[in-house]
Amino acid sequence: MSSQIICGGCRVIIPDRRYLSCSGCKQCYDLVGANVSEQRFYNTLTREHRDAWKCVVCQSKQPKTDKTNTPARAADFFTVLRGAATKSPLQLDLSIVEQLESQEVLNDTHHNITIEMSDFQSFVLEMRSFRDEIREQLLNNRVYTERLNDTLVALSDRIVECENRVTKFEKKKR
């Protein structure tokens, strides 16, 4: 049982060595669960890439960074200032505040979506563990029912045997 590897995504036993192991949580994922094609797995993923690979759950747990200092954002900011030269300083301040507020709303929305995805993924993992527990309980119930059935058959055979003895005894007595 310990030699079998179970996919952390779909909870199915991985039959061959085509899987990736997450460097964060150490769970193994088959190629479908890792969202990696066979061609990419064999041709482009080097040993270093495989060792550094992280699953979706671990990737979503990484803190997101604010990218306000990137060159692209700085260029947009200066373009707005150049185009707004005909506006009064008060209007410039208001437009900058509006842009910053809209950017904060987008960042908050992105953060909320990331949290919701993480919550959803943990919910899915919890549901999978519940499903596994229920499967195990069903298997135990089946085994118990089979044992009860075997015992019932044995008792039924003994009753038939006793009835036959009683019948023979009654025939001898007559």
C-alpha positions in Angstrom: 0.0 0.0 0.0 2.8 2.4 0.8 4.4 1.9 -2.6 1.3 3.3 -4.4 1.4 7.0 -5.2 -2.0 8.8 -5.1 -2.5 12.0 -7.1 -3.1 15.0 -4.9 -5.6 16.5 -7.3 -7.9 13.6 -8.4 -7.0 11.2 -5.6 -6.5 8.3 -8.0 -3.5 5.9 -7.8 -0.8 6.9 -10.3 0.0 3.7 -12.2 3.4 4.7 -13.7 6.3 7.1 -13.1 4.7 10.0 -15.0 4.0 12.4 -12.2 5.3 15.6 -10.7 6.0 16.1 -7.0 5.2 19.6 -5.6 8.3 21.2 -4.0 6.0 23.0 -1.5 3.6 20.4 -0.1 5.5 17.3 -1.4 2.2 15.9 -2.8 2.4 14.0 -6.1 0.3 14.9 -9.1 -0.3 12.9 -12.3 0.1 14.8 -15.6 -3.6 15.6 -15.8 -3.7 16.9 -12.2 -0.5 18.9 -12.8 -1.9 20.3 -16.1 1.2 19.2 -18.0 1.1 17.5 -21.4 3.1 14.4 -21.9 5.2 16.1 -24.6 6.1 18.9 -22.2 6.8 16.4 -19.4 9.3 14.4 -21.6 10.8 17.1 -23.8 11.0 20.4 -21.9 10.8 19.7 -18.2 14.4 19.2 -17.0 15.2 17.7 -13.6 15.6 21.2 -12.1 12.2 22.2 -13.4 10.6 19.1 -11.9 12.3 19.6 -8.6 11.1 23.2 -8.4 7.6 22.6 -9.7 4.7 23.8 -7.4 1.1 22.8 -7.4 -1.8 25.2 -7.9 -2.6 25.2 -4.1 1.0 26.1 -3.2 1.3 28.7 -5.9 -1.9 30.4 -4.7 -0.6 30.5 -1.1 2.5 32.5 -2.1 2.1 36.2 -1.2 1.3 38.5 -4.2 3.6 41.4 -4.8 2.6 44.9 -5.6 4.0 45.9 -9.1 3.7 49.6 -8.8 7.4 50.1 -9.4 7.5 48.3 -12.7 8.6 50.4 -15.8 5.3 49.9 -17.5 3.3 51.4 -14.7 5.7 54.3 -14.3 5.4 55.1 -18.1 1.5 55.1 -17.8 1.8 57.5 -14.8 4.0 60.0 -16.6 1.9 59.8 -19.7 -1.1 60.9 -17.7 0.8 63.8 -16.3 2.0 65.0 -19.7 -1.5 64.7 -21.2 -3.1 66.6 -18.3 -0.9 69.7 -18.4 -3.9 71.9 -19.5 -5.8 71.0 -16.3 -5.5 72.8 -13.1 -3.4 71.4 -10.3 -6.6 70.6 -8.3 -8.0 68.6 -11.2 -4.6 66.8 -11.6 -4.6 65.8 -8.0 -8.2 64.5 -8.2 -7.4 62.5 -11.4 -4.3 61.0 -9.7 -6.3 60.1 -6.6 -9.0 58.5 -8.8 -6.4 56.5 -10.7 -4.9 55.3 -7.4 -8.3 54.4 -6.0 -9.2 52.4 -9.1 -5.8 50.6 -8.9 -6.4 49.8 -5.3 -9.9 48.4 -6.1 -8.3 46.2 -8.8 -5.6 45.0 -6.4 -8.2 44.3 -3.7 -10.4 42.5 -6.2 -7.4 40.4 -7.4 -6.5 39.6 -3.8 -10.1 38.6 -3.0 -10.2 36.3 -6.1 -6.9 34.7 -5.0 -8.3 34.1 -1.5 -11.6 32.7 -2.9 -9.6 30.4 -5.2 -7.5 29.2 -2.3 -10.6 28.7 -0.2 -12.3 26.8 -3.0 -9.2 24.6 -3.5 -9.1 23.8 0.2 -12.8 23.1 0.1 -12.3 20.7 -2.8 -9.5 18.9 -1.0 -11.7 18.6 2.1 -14.6 17.2 0.0 -12.2 14.6 -1.5 -11.1 13.5 2.0 -14.7 13.2 3.0 -15.4 11.1 -0.1 -12.4 8.9 0.7 -13.7 8.4 4.3 -17.2 7.5 3.0 -15.7 5.0 0.5 -13.8 3.4 3.3 -16.9 3.2 5.5 -18.9 1.7 2.7 -16.2 -0.9 2.1 -16.2 -1.8 5.9 -20.0 -2.0 5.8 -19.9 -4.4 2.8 -17.4 -6.6 4.5 -19.5 -6.6 7.7 -22.6 -7.4 5.6 -20.9 -10.3 3.9 -19.8 -11.8 7.2 -23.4 -11.5 8.5 -24.6 -13.2 5.4 -22.1 -16.0 5.8 -23.2 -16.5 9.4 -26.8 -16.5 8.4 -26.2 -19.2 5.8 -24.3 -21.3 8.3 -27.1 -21.0 10.8 -29.7 -21.9 8.2 -27.7 -25.0 7.3 -27.6 -26.0 11.0 -31.4 -25.5 11.3 -31.9 -27.7 8.2 -29.6 -30.3 9.7 -31.5 -30.2 13.0 -34.9 -30.5 11.2 -33.6 -33.6 9.3 -32.5 -35.2 12.6 -35.8 -34.5 14.2 -37.6 -36.0 11.2 -35.4 -39.1 11.3 -36.0 -39.5 15.1 -39.7 -39.2 14.6 -39.6 -41.9 11.9 -37.7 -44.2 14.2 -40.2 -43.6 17.0 -43.2 -44.7 14.9 
